[in-house]
Amino acid sequence: MNEESVSTISGSTTIIEGSGRAIILLPRGIKIEIINALYSPKSQINLLNFKDIHQNGYHIETLNEGNCEFLQITSIAQGNKQIVEKLPAFFTGLYYTKISSVETHAIAIPVQ
């Protein structure tokens, strides 16, 4: 993959080092698989879009509690809706959470 420059909400990053399948683990334990994730080690913020959440069988709702807004990720199991993640919002309107990688793979190709 060629190095690319992209603009993100945290500024411009000059290198996308790879792309491919990624699995992330959200705080309450749900896994989100992203088929075509971009790898940029210089970016300090990762973005997860609604399409990735929906493709993993989850739904999204917003909720206001007092003066705080939240994004709820829900699932439907046996006809019952369950809240599987609840993400708080920044004042900017972006929702945030801590994610962890589930698995890491590296491939080395010998140069001849």
C-alpha positions as protocol buffer text, in pm:
chain_id: "A"
residue {
  index: 1
  type: MET
  ca { x: 0 y: 0 z: 0 }
}
residue {
  index: 2
  type: ASN
  ca { x: 128 y: 348 z: -83 }
}
residue {
  index: 3
  type: GLU
  ca { x: 169 y: 600 z: 196 }
}
residue {
  index: 4
  type: GLU
  ca { x: -122 y: 843 z: 195 }
}
residue {
  index: 5
  type: SER
  ca { x: -200 y: 1168 z: 372 }
}
residue {
  index: 6
  type: VAL
  ca { x: -539 y: 1204 z: 539 }
}
residue {
  index: 7
  type: SER
  ca { x: -706 y: 1470 z: 749 }
}
residue {
  index: 8
  type: THR
  ca { x: -868 y: 1358 z: 1073 }
}
residue {
  index: 9
  type: ILE
  ca { x: -1043 y: 1536 z: 1356 }
}
residue {
  index: 10
  type: SER
  ca { x: -711 y: 1539 z: 1544 }
}
residue {
  index: 11
  type: GLY
  ca { x: -523 y: 1699 z: 1254 }
}
residue {
  index: 12
  type: SER
  ca { x: -342 y: 1576 z: 947 }
}
residue {
  index: 13
  type: THR
  ca { x: -154 y: 1250 z: 951 }
}
residue {
  index: 14
  type: THR
  ca { x: 83 y: 1180 z: 667 }
}
residue {
  index: 15
  type: ILE
  ca { x: 106 y: 804 z: 668 }
}
residue {
  index: 16
  type: ILE
  ca { x: -148 y: 527 z: 630 }
}
residue {
  index: 17
  type: GLU
  ca { x: 69 y: 221 z: 678 }
}
residue {
  index: 18
  type: GLY
  ca { x: -184 y: -42 z: 591 }
}
residue {
  index: 19
  type: SER
  ca { x: -542 y: -153 z: 568 }
}
residue {
  index: 20
  type: GLY
  ca { x: -738 y: -467 z: 630 }
}
residue {
  index: 21
  type: ARG
  ca { x: -960 y: -646 z: 878 }
}
residue {
  index: 22
  type: ALA
  ca { x: -967 y: -517 z: 1235 }
}
residue {
  index: 23
  type: ILE
  ca { x: -1158 y: -632 z: 1540 }
}
residue {
  index: 24
  type: ILE
  ca { x: -1204 y: -390 z: 1828 }
}
residue {
  index: 25
  type: LEU
  ca { x: -1335 y: -458 z: 2175 }
}
residue {
  index: 26
  type: LEU
  ca { x: -1555 y: -197 z: 2342 }
}
residue {
  index: 27
  type: PRO
  ca { x: -1558 y: -154 z: 2725 }
}
residue {
  index: 28
  type: ARG
  ca { x: -1865 y: -370 z: 2792 }
}
residue {
  index: 29
  type: GLY
  ca { x: -1725 y: -654 z: 2583 }
}
residue {
  index: 30
  type: ILE
  ca { x: -1886 y: -626 z: 2240 }
}
residue {
  index: 31
  type: LYS
  ca { x: -1664 y: -688 z: 1941 }
}
residue {
  index: 32
  type: ILE
  ca { x: -1691 y: -482 z: 1623 }
}
residue {
  index: 33
  type: GLU
  ca { x: -1528 y: -620 z: 1308 }
}
residue {
  index: 34
  type: ILE
  ca { x: -1421 y: -367 z: 1047 }
}
residue {
  index: 35
  type: ILE
  ca { x: -1350 y: -520 z: 708 }
}
residue {
  index: 36
  type: ASN
  ca { x: -1149 y: -235 z: 556 }
}
residue {
  index: 37
  type: ALA
  ca { x: -988 y: -50 z: 849 }
}
residue {
  index: 38
  type: LEU
  ca { x: -702 y: 191 z: 786 }
}
residue {
  index: 39
  type: TYR
  ca { x: -390 y: 163 z: 1003 }
}
residue {
  index: 40
  type: SER
  ca { x: -229 y: 494 z: 1093 }
}
residue {
  index: 41
  type: PRO
  ca { x: 2 y: 475 z: 1395 }
}
residue {
  index: 42
  type: LYS
  ca { x: 43 y: 854 z: 1408 }
}
residue {
  index: 43
  type: SER
  ca { x: -329 y: 917 z: 1461 }
}
residue {
  index: 44
  type: GLN
  ca { x: -422 y: 960 z: 1827 }
}
residue {
  index: 45
  type: ILE
  ca { x: -797 y: 926 z: 1767 }
}
residue {
  index: 46
  type: ASN
  ca { x: -980 y: 640 z: 1597 }
}
residue {
  index: 47
  type: LEU
  ca { x: -1317 y: 680 z: 1431 }
}
residue {
  index: 48
  type: LEU
  ca { x: -1588 y: 415 z: 1428 }
}
residue {
  index: 49
  type: ASN
  ca { x: -1876 y: 484 z: 1193 }
}
residue {
  index: 50
  type: PHE
  ca { x: -2242 y: 387 z: 1206 }
}
residue {
  index: 51
  type: LYS
  ca { x: -2204 y: 157 z: 906 }
}
residue {
  index: 52
  type: ASP
  ca { x: -1945 y: -58 z: 1089 }
}
residue {
  index: 53
  type: ILE
  ca { x: -2168 y: -81 z: 1395 }
}
residue {
  index: 54
  type: HIS
  ca { x: -2477 y: -171 z: 1189 }
}
residue {
  index: 55
  type: GLN
  ca { x: -2290 y: -432 z: 981 }
}
residue {
  index: 56
  type: ASN
  ca { x: -2208 y: -610 z: 1306 }
}
residue {
  index: 57
  type: GLY
  ca { x: -2578 y: -647 z: 1391 }
}
residue {
  index: 58
  type: TYR
  ca { x: -2611 y: -356 z: 1633 }
}
residue {
  index: 59
  type: HIS
  ca { x: -2832 y: -47 z: 1630 }
}
residue {
  index: 60
  type: ILE
  ca { x: -2774 y: 308 z: 1749 }
}
residue {
  index: 61
  type: GLU
  ca { x: -2987 y: 545 z: 1956 }
}
residue {
  index: 62
  type: THR
  ca { x: -2918 y: 873 z: 2132 }
}
residue {
  index: 63
  type: LEU
  ca { x: -3024 y: 936 z: 2489 }
}
residue {
  index: 64
  type: ASN
  ca { x: -3029 y: 1246 z: 2709 }
}
residue {
  index: 65
  type: GLU
  ca { x: -2990 y: 1205 z: 3084 }
}
residue {
  index: 66
  type: GLY
  ca { x: -2991 y: 1537 z: 3266 }
}
residue {
  index: 67
  type: ASN
  ca { x: -2749 y: 1760 z: 3080 }
}
residue {
  index: 68
  type: CYS
  ca { x: -2552 y: 1469 z: 2931 }
}
residue {
  index: 69
  type: GLU
  ca { x: -2602 y: 1310 z: 2591 }
}
residue {
  index: 70
  type: PHE
  ca { x: -2513 y: 947 z: 2521 }
}
residue {
  index: 71
  type: LEU
  ca { x: -2498 y: 719 z: 2220 }
}
residue {
  index: 72
  type: GLN
  ca { x: -2642 y: 377 z: 2297 }
}
residue {
  index: 73
  type: ILE
  ca { x: -2542 y: 73 z: 2095 }
}
residue {
  index: 74
  type: THR
  ca { x: -2823 y: -180 z: 2119 }
}
residue {
  index: 75
  type: SER
  ca { x: -2895 y: -533 z: 2006 }
}
residue {
  index: 76
  type: ILE
  ca { x: -3217 y: -725 z: 1966 }
}
residue {
  index: 77
  type: ALA
  ca { x: -3210 y: -1073 z: 2123 }
}
residue {
  index: 78
  type: GLN
  ca { x: -3524 y: -1287 z: 2120 }
}
residue {
  index: 79
  type: GLY
  ca { x: -3736 y: -979 z: 2054 }
}
residue {
  index: 80
  type: ASN
  ca { x: -3589 y: -783 z: 2345 }
}
residue {
  index: 81
  type: LYS
  ca { x: -3375 y: -473 z: 2301 }
}
residue {
  index: 82
  type: GLN
  ca { x: -3060 y: -466 z: 2513 }
}
residue {
  index: 83
  type: ILE
  ca { x: -2819 y: -177 z: 2562 }
}
residue {
  index: 84
  type: VAL
  ca { x: -2475 y: -326 z: 2499 }
}
residue {
  index: 85
  type: GLU
  ca { x: -2269 y: -4 z: 2508 }
}
residue {
  index: 86
  type: LYS
  ca { x: -2337 y: 349 z: 2630 }
}
residue {
  index: 87
  type: LEU
  ca { x: -2099 y: 615 z: 2501 }
}
residue {
  index: 88
  type: PRO
  ca { x: -2085 y: 970 z: 2644 }
}
residue {
  index: 89
  type: ALA
  ca { x: -2057 y: 1277 z: 2419 }
}
residue {
  index: 90
  type: PHE
  ca { x: -1802 y: 1556 z: 2410 }
}
residue {
  index: 91
  type: PHE
  ca { x: -1938 y: 1911 z: 2395 }
}
residue {
  index: 92
  type: THR
  ca { x: -1852 y: 1899 z: 2022 }
}
residue {
  index: 93
  type: GLY
  ca { x: -2116 y: 1631 z: 1962 }
}
residue {
  index: 94
  type: LEU
  ca { x: -1870 y: 1346 z: 1907 }
}
residue {
  index: 95
  type: TYR
  ca { x: -1913 y: 1036 z: 2121 }
}
residue {
  index: 96
  type: TYR
  ca { x: -1612 y: 869 z: 2279 }
}
residue {
  index: 97
  type: THR
  ca { x: -1501 y: 546 z: 2439 }
}
residue {
  index: 98
  type: LYS
  ca { x: -1185 y: 348 z: 2502 }
}
residue {
  index: 99
  type: ILE
  ca { x: -1124 y: 59 z: 2265 }
}
residue {
  index: 100
  type: SER
  ca { x: -882 y: -230 z: 2280 }
}
residue {
  index: 101
  type: SER
  ca { x: -745 y: -444 z: 2002 }
}
residue {
  index: 102
  type: VAL
  ca { x: -857 y: -806 z: 2011 }
}
residue {
  index: 103
  type: GLU
  ca { x: -596 y: -964 z: 1790 }
}
residue {
  index: 104
  type: THR
  ca { x: -284 y: -852 z: 1608 }
}
residue {
  index: 105
  type: HIS
  ca { x: -123 y: -1012 z: 1306 }
}
residue {
  index: 106
  type: ALA
  ca { x: 195 y: -912 z: 1129 }
}
residue {
  index: 107
  type: ILE
  ca { x: 311 y: -1050 z: 796 }
}
residue {
  index: 108
  type: ALA
  ca { x: 674 y: -1032 z: 691 }
}
residue {
  index: 109
  type: ILE
  ca { x: 755 y: -1073 z: 323 }
}
residue {
  index: 110
  type: PRO
  ca { x: 1122 y: -1148 z: 245 }
}
residue {
  index: 111
  type: VAL
  ca { x: 1287 y: -919 z: -8 }
}
residue {
  index: 112
  type: GLN
  ca { x: 1481 y: -1102 z: -276 }
}
